[in-house]
Amino acid sequence: MAHYPQQAVIAAYGNGGFRFANGLCKGSLLSLPSGMYDWPPADLARLTIADFARVAAERVGFDIFLFGTGAVMVRPPAALMAGFPHHGLTPDWMATGDAVRTYNILLGEGRRVAAAFLAVP
């Protein structure tokens, strides 16, 4: 799966990927107003603001931006956090499992949500 053309509830996560809408994403995942996308980053420590370019490009389409940091909640690196405001992004970061559950609830409520999820092994 490279792109699924709409946002969907995430049915499962773990084992290095995500399952939703009868599809499977191996690796990390972006959910944006334009759909679900494979997201290459796998390591929080190596993320740069450039990895969020697609999110920033769609920022007018959502009000809430969730960022799943992996198996545990970890504060993103300072350099990354400093770049978010310059791109109009204010992430709510949490462990990926918590981010998935929060995303599913918000999506079910019809809220304008976007999310970046780092895969959990």
C-alpha positions as CSV (number, residue, x, y, z in Angstrom):
1,M,0.0,0.0,0.0
2,A,1.5,3.3,-1.0
3,H,-1.7,5.4,-0.8
4,Y,-5.3,4.6,0.3
5,P,-7.5,7.5,-1.0
6,Q,-9.4,8.3,2.2
7,Q,-8.9,8.2,6.0
8,A,-9.9,5.0,7.7
9,V,-10.2,3.6,11.2
10,I,-7.1,1.6,12.1
11,A,-8.1,-1.9,13.0
12,A,-4.7,-3.2,14.3
13,Y,-1.2,-2.1,14.8
14,G,2.1,-3.8,15.7
15,N,4.4,-6.3,14.1
16,G,5.9,-3.3,12.2
17,G,2.8,-2.1,10.5
18,F,-0.9,-1.2,10.5
19,R,-4.1,-2.8,9.3
20,F,-7.1,-0.7,8.1
21,A,-9.9,-0.9,5.4
22,N,-8.9,-4.4,4.4
23,G,-5.4,-3.2,3.7
24,L,-2.0,-3.4,5.3
25,C,0.8,-0.9,5.7
26,K,4.2,-2.3,6.5
27,G,6.1,0.4,8.4
28,S,5.1,3.8,9.6
29,L,1.9,5.5,8.4
30,L,0.4,9.0,7.7
31,S,-3.3,9.6,7.9
32,L,-4.2,12.9,6.2
33,P,-7.4,14.4,4.8
34,S,-6.3,13.1,1.4
35,G,-5.9,9.6,2.6
36,M,-3.5,7.1,4.2
37,Y,0.1,6.9,3.1
38,D,3.2,4.7,3.7
39,W,5.6,6.9,5.7
40,P,9.3,5.9,5.4
41,P,10.6,7.0,8.8
42,A,11.2,4.3,11.3
43,D,13.3,5.9,14.0
44,L,12.2,8.9,16.1
45,A,15.8,10.0,16.7
46,R,16.4,10.4,12.9
47,L,13.2,12.3,12.1
48,T,13.6,15.8,10.6
49,I,10.9,18.4,9.8
50,A,11.3,17.4,6.2
51,D,9.6,14.1,7.1
52,F,6.5,16.1,7.8
53,A,6.3,17.9,4.5
54,R,3.1,16.1,3.4
55,V,1.5,16.9,6.7
56,A,2.4,20.6,6.5
57,A,1.1,20.8,2.9
58,E,-2.4,19.6,4.1
59,R,-2.5,21.6,7.4
60,V,-5.5,23.6,6.4
61,G,-7.5,20.3,6.2
62,F,-7.3,19.3,9.8
63,D,-7.5,20.8,13.3
64,I,-5.8,18.1,15.3
65,F,-2.4,16.6,14.6
66,L,-1.5,13.4,16.5
67,F,2.1,12.0,16.4
68,G,2.6,8.4,17.5
69,T,6.2,8.2,18.7
70,G,6.6,4.4,18.7
71,A,6.1,1.8,21.4
72,V,6.4,4.4,24.2
73,M,5.8,8.1,24.5
74,V,9.0,9.9,24.0
75,R,9.4,13.6,23.6
76,P,10.5,14.3,20.0
77,P,14.0,15.7,19.6
78,A,14.3,19.4,20.3
79,A,15.4,20.3,16.8
80,L,12.3,18.6,15.4
81,M,10.0,20.3,17.9
82,A,11.5,23.7,17.0
83,G,10.6,23.1,13.4
84,F,6.9,22.3,13.8
85,P,5.7,25.9,14.5
86,H,7.5,27.2,11.4
87,H,5.3,24.8,9.4
88,G,2.1,25.6,11.1
89,L,2.0,22.3,13.0
90,T,1.3,21.7,16.7
91,P,1.5,17.9,17.3
92,D,0.0,16.1,20.3
93,W,2.6,13.3,20.7
94,M,2.0,10.1,22.5
95,A,2.9,6.4,22.2
96,T,1.7,5.0,18.9
97,G,-0.9,2.8,20.5
98,D,-2.4,5.7,22.4
99,A,-2.3,7.8,19.2
100,V,-4.1,5.1,17.2
101,R,-6.9,4.8,19.8
102,T,-7.3,8.6,20.0
103,Y,-7.3,8.9,16.2
104,N,-10.0,6.3,15.8
105,I,-12.2,8.1,18.4
106,L,-11.7,11.5,16.8
107,L,-12.3,10.1,13.3
108,G,-15.5,8.4,14.5
109,E,-16.7,11.7,15.9
110,G,-16.2,13.3,12.5
111,R,-13.3,15.5,13.7
112,R,-10.7,17.0,11.3
113,V,-7.7,14.9,12.4
114,A,-4.4,14.0,10.9
115,A,-1.8,11.6,12.3
116,A,1.8,10.5,11.9
117,F,2.4,7.0,13.4
118,L,5.8,5.5,13.8
119,A,5.4,1.7,13.5
120,V,5.7,-0.5,16.6
121,P,7.7,-3.7,16.3
